[in-house]
Each structure stands twice: as structure tokens, then as C-alpha cells.
């Protein structure tokens, strides 16, 4: 007798059970032959031969004999009766010995009733089988089944029963109850099979519909493609945008919005009033570059060569730009601070941005923000408005055709706010690396990644830039050019470009060095070189006229004839006065065009202590006047009555020009001290610095421009605040060599130097 453990099989008496040979031990498989008696033990859980023990089996098994198998790799067992497993012994070699006893069935079933129920289950099974090809053949198999046990054993592998549920059926003694349990399981299996078949049919129908629809679409696309190739001028807008959307690499949100607008465009038709609006939107969105550009290695030597070739001097600025490029080279992406170039007009702020793009081999976009007062200029208009359009940022990126251009935001200090919103606040998201990877333009209404864009801002002054916006940028100062710098720039850059633009060459026009220096010193007064460029353009145009007329073959511009050619009066720069007089002191001022000198003039007139201020002094300078008066009274208490017995008149010439700023304190104080002491101060001594009531000299800004103005005006000695000594690093050596610069900490030091 062979003992075969089985798991998760519905083994019933008086039926045929098929067991896969792989589930039978190798030893038992060798001993099995037709007619051999077997006992089928039911395992409680899956186990190997090595882990079997007496507790591994249920207490009811089934006896039988080995029959003739109709299937390859299967062993057929003709089951007979159920048996009780009284005792189990497992030997060291894995042999299983049993002590069993016969387990009788309780015959409480009506045979006629059983036959009727059996016919019903056969009929239901046959109906299910007929749904499939060859299902009629199932009638032959069903005819062989004479009991519920035979049916259940045949379909055992397809029944969704647990091992415990299968055992409950096997251990049931009542034939009636057991047949009812099997009948219930079979009907449930048939119902599940029918439901699965119905679901499969519905699914197949859906798939067939989709396959048919897909095939039709592919055929239509193919035919349409053939027509488009034959008549490209007749390609519809819908098809054009559909191809563009599919070809673009836009993000999921943008693609969803684009398809939504495209579907609406299909529904509206070309005669709709909204067709043009939808067309413009899709044209803009699909025209953007959504692909992230691959990081390219940047040649620092080439970048330095480009910057040096196009810009004279500006070493600190160029070094900072090279640092930014080096970081980008290492990180393989845009990174670092947003650069803000601050300086007077014509100092090269915008042009260096253009050359940074050239050095990086990227597209260049310039966005002028001067006078912008509507937030929509930055973020765009919502499409609900008539005439809606994207903001200037996205419009510039669209025109560049790439996703990583160099964008120069020009004149950020000229942005104004109004009831339309605050454009400066809208720029916060654009310039914040933590936010701009999902920048959403109101017109687009979908996020766009600006993190690969290199933003560079320019401004003339920091005063009008909001603090939150300024905090997001790194300020780089552009100092004004000295006369020598301008001379070199004119020779190397401005004059060759002007001659090329006007169609003349060196054979037609010659400007002597003295004439060029005369133009710089007498016909321009700014820190930059725009005015100088205009003068050189004028000379080239005059040359062009003479050449066309044929009156002269070559024009030579000298110091003697430069005035005649330019047909302009020399500009009167601020020059020191030759006359020394008490109460007059030379001061220094910063202007948008660079620096200039000014004179503080004071005078006592008969009166009763009034203070008269003229020359259009603004609020800050008026406060400096009050501080200076109080300070002088405290320094010279014996002279305080002069302020009661006389009216004090303070005047700064050029009254048509408004003047303000915190840098005239020591100049005002020195002028008043000179007035009450009756001591004249040398006009060749100039000074700049704010003053406190304690007599401390406070630091000021714009020192390089002020010192250049002093040197140009003929000043020889300049007093500056001690805290500004570090700013002398930014001043050209040419200027410092021609000036004696003294640092002062207190007003006593100032008066000691000025009054002796």
C-alpha cells in the first residue's frame, strides 16, 4: 500500500482523482503501478518530505487504487472509501506507516431526488460549455458522470475553495449533506464562470470597438498625410496644431490645457468669434521651447576672450561674470545669484549682458522694464480679456526659440506701481530660483520652467528698487570711465564701429589723439560713453557727406577744427573758482550721469535770525543744513549770537537742478565755520561726507564718480569719511594719482585741515 500526501485537492470517494506526478515523491512514483492500493492523506498546509510529522495530516483520508491515466504526467487514482487516520508514523527514510479504520457514510439520500438534482447540474454545465467552440463534446463527458463526487473531482482544480473548505466536504458523513455542499460549490463555480464569460465578452466588445476606432483613425491619418504632402497649402489649423502638440515636449499640465483648447477650437469652427483667440493661444504655446537644453561645457578662456574683446577695463565685473560661468560649468545647470548691474548710463551694463550670452553661446533676449506699471506686463493678461497677450518675460523666451536664453531685464529701477498692480512684486517669482521652475504666466495658465534661464538686471540707481526684489539679486557696481578709459574705448571700439556703420574707413577719416581727447574732455560730460559715441557718429556722417559730394578724399580732425566739424559749443564742466572767499566751500555730488562738483555758498545779511535756503535743496539736504547750524553753534558758542542778529542765506548754484542726498553735511558745516571765522578756504580743497550732531563724519556713496569729477574740475585735495577708505579700491589709479585723498573721522579733523 502506497501513502500519498496531497494538498488543496477535493478528494471524494467513488470518483477519479488526477494527481500531478511532480506532487508525488520520487520513491512513491517508482512504486506506483496500475492496480496498486493507495491511501490519500490530506495535508493541513504545504510541506516538504523533510518537515512532515504526525500532526501534518487531517484525520480523514481516502483509500483507492491506481487506475489508467488518460493524461501524460498525471497519475489516476480510483477512489473507494473514506478512512479514519488513527495513527501516523514517519520513518527516518521518509516512509509513512498508518493505522486506519473504515469510515462509514450515512446513507440518508433519496436516489430519485439525487438523480433529478444530478440532471439539473449536468444541464447547467452543458449550457455553459456550449458557449465555447466544441462545447457539444462536453455531453459525452457529462454522460460518464453518475454522482456529484465524480463531477466535483473532475473540476476540482477550477473550484475556488480553500484547503479547509475542501476538507469539510470530505469529512462530512451524511451523503445528503455532502451532495448539497458539492451542489452548492458547483453552482457557485458555474455562476462565477458565467459572470467571467460575460465580463470577457463585454471587455472584448469594448476592445474590438477601440481597435476598430484606432484602425479607422490610423487609416484617416495616413490618407490625410498623403493629402497634406500633395497639397501642403491646404493643411488645416487643427491638424497643424495637433502635430505641434504631439511633437512638443510640454509637461502634462500644459499638454492637457493645449488639447482642451484644441478640442474647443474644433467645436467652435473657423466662423466663431473666439476662433482667433484660441488660434493665437495655441500658436504661442506650441511655439515655445519645452525641451530642457542639454548642459554644454563652457570654455572659460573663450568667455574671457569675448568679454575682453568687447569691453575695456571693468576687471571686477568681468571676474564676477567668469565666476558665475565657472559655477554653471561645474554644476551643469544655471545656478548662482541673479546679477544686478548698477551704474550710470553708457557704462556697458546692457552690452555686457549681450556678450555674456555670446560667451555662453546662448540666445540673447532684452526686456525693457522702464516705465512698466502694470503687473500684466510681467505675468501676462488672463485670456478672458479682449486683446490678452503673454507677459514680456514669456514673450521674450518665445521669440528666442529656446528654454535657456540669457535674459537682460533692463531698467528695473524704472518700474512703477499703480492700481493695475505692482510689477516689481511679480518679478519676485521670476527671479527666485526656488519658485521660477513653475512660473505661471496668466495668459498661458500653465507652469513653465524658468530655472534654466540666466537673468541679468540693470539699473542706474538702487534707491527706487523695492527691498524684497533687491534681496534676490547680487549688486555689481559699474564705475564711470576716466578720460583715459574713454580714449581707449573710442580707439578700440566706438570709432571702428561708427566708421563701419557709416561706410567709411581709415583712408577717409583720421582723428588725431589730441582731437579725440578734446572731444572727450570738452564735448562729453557723462560717466559712460554714449555722448562720445554720438560725437564720433557725427564725424563719420560728415565724412560720408564729403565723400559723396566728392569735395574731399580724406578728412583729418584736429584740435583746431574739431569745433567746426561738430558744430557745437564745448560743454562747460564744473571748474573750481579761482577767488577765495569766506563761506564758500567746494563739495562733491553724485548724479545719474556720473559725478560733479558743487559750491556751498553762505552769507550773513542784516536780519533777525532767519535761515534762507535757495538752490532747490530737497528734504535730506535741508535737514543737513539744520544739523550744520546746530553743530557750528556748539563748536563756536562765542559766535552763536551772529545767527540771532543776522539772517543766514545758504545757496547752491544751478538753482534749476534739484539737489538732495546725505553727503553734504561736512561741506555745509565747513562753509558756516569759514563764514563766522572769516577765513577763506582754498577752492582746490573739496569734501564729501554726512555729519551727525556728535560731530562724527558719516560714510557716503558714489565715491568713484565724485573723485573723478574732482580730478576733472582741478581739485587737488579731497576729504572723505574714514569709513569710505575701503571704497578707494574701486577708484582708478589714474584718479588717485592726481588727487591727495585724506580720510577724516570727525568734524574737528575737517575744520583743522580746511581752516588751518
Protein Blocks (a to p, Z undefined) as FASTA:
>chain_A
ZZdddehiacdehiacdddfklpcfklmmmpcghiacdddddfbdcdfklgcfklpcfbd
cdddddddfbghiacdddfbdcddfbdcddfkopacddddddddddfbcfklmmmmmmmm
mmmmmmmmmmpghklmmmmmmmmpcbfklmmmmmmmmpccdfklmmmmmmpmblklmmmm
mmmmmmmmmmmmmmmmmmmmmmmmmmmmmmmmmmmmmmmmmmmmmmmmmmmmlpcfklmm
mmmmmmpccdfklmmmmmmmmmmmmmnopmbmklmmmmmmmmmmmmpcfbdcddddddfk
lmmmmmmmmpggjllmmmmmmmmmmmmmmnopaedjdddddddehilmmmmmmmmmmmno
pacddddfehiabfklmnopafkbghiacdfklmmmmmnopabbccddehkllpccdfkb
pfklmmmmmmmmklmmmcccfklopacdfklpccddddfbfklpcfklmmmpccdddddd
dfklmmmmmmmmmmmmmmmmnopafklpccdfklmmmmmmmmgcbfblmlmmmmmmmmmm
mmmmmmmnomafbdcddfklmmmmnopacdddddddfbdcehiacdddddfklpaddddd
ddddddehiacdehiiafklmmmmmmmmmmmmmmmmmlmmmmmmpccddddehklbcced
jfklmmmmmmmmmmmnopacdfkbcceddddfkopacddehklmmmmmmmmnopabdcdd
fklmmmmmmpcfklmmmpccdddfbfklmmmmmnZZ
